Amino acid sequence: MIIRTRLAAGVCTLLAALAAGLAFPAGAAAGEPTGQDAPKVDLVLDVSGSMRARDIDGQSRMAAAKQAFNEVLDATPEEVELGIRTLGADYPGDDRKTGCKDTAQLYPVGPLDRTEAKTAVATLAPTGWTPIGPALLKAADDLEGGDGSKRIVLISDGEDTCAPLDPCEVAREIAAKGIGLTIDTLGLVPTAKLSRQLSCIAEATGGTYTSVEHQDELTDRVNQLVDRAADPVVTPVATRGADRCAGAPTLKSGLYTDREEFGQQRFFRVDVRPGQELRASVSVAADRAVNPGYGVLMRAVTSKGREIVRGEAAGNGRTDVISTGLRYPKAESDDEDAPAEAVCLAVSHSFSAASGVKATPGLPLELTVDVVDAPSQAGDVAAFGLGRGWWLLGVLILTGFLAGLVWGWLSRWRVAVWRTN
């Protein structure tokens, strides 16, 4: 019984190791960096009345933000075009309609004059409402044009006060435009509600959310995000998957986008030569209201439909993007002229929506494909190739079964000898 238990544990351990070997691929290796236009960043700062609170290192939130901005302006790379937009900076009254229009460009997006920008920041004083949604729409307009990277960095200490223009829905609309704009958010001494809202805004565009409680944290994080804007841009290539493996578009290493409707399956073909490894990942984003509880599945299958390997992930409604990935190493061949194997990537998801929600266009899908040299070490668990067939699992099960029979027979024999003696 003990041996059988150990065998079962060993099987589980090996299977876990094999599953871990199907690691998500690193970034895309292709998609040429454009880099033709200067990267653009729009810093969007909340200047509402709550920024008077003195809870950041003994100073007000506004004072901490000003100090951080001055340091960021000094460190901004020369190639980055930077602008500053405010929300809630000008209207101190109680009229909601007016307060929700209170967003203005403090410093236009363009080549940076550090002295002029610092002078503009010095004039700010906590004033009015928190129109995050309207400010994001205007900030997206500030960054129009060009093919360089575009990034909004939103800094706020309170949730939006201008619903029903939900800032999370605004972020989804911006993402759906396909203009390559990323929104990063920072919450100053955030509440749970603010964290949820800022996280939703960031996730809708593939950005990040950071909670900040100290002035140096704010400076460091904004500096990181501005520097990140100067990184090379990889432009996704629009493609259209097929509804079956036959006729699927052939993709090379790169970054691709498509749209997939509810209940639909998309196929993409990748040629993998002996001695190469296919690494692929897919992300599906919910750019509209969906029901909680969903998943995404990516399978690598042969041209005849036999599954090679799969990757899957599930979500519970707390995120707007869900991703998974897979690896498939193809063994070396003694035949130098051996043809490439046509591997089809089948992508499906289980997002669903209530009646009244539009099914078209499909949900945004981003696919990363990378074909690299296969691992040279046999110890690479992915090279065992569990996905190439279930023969390994069958061998393990059969071995455990036979070992159990032998152990049972030995146990009965020992008991019989003991009784005889």
Helices and strands as residue ranges (DSSP letters): H 2-21, E 40-46, G 49-52, H 61-75, E 81-87, H 96-99, E 103-110, H 114-122, H 132-142, E 150-156, H 167-176, E 181-188, H 192-204, E 209-212, H 215-229, E 237-238, E 254-260, E 265-272, E 276-285, E 294-301, E 307-315, E 321-329, E 341-349, E 363-373, G 381-384, G 386-388, H 391-420
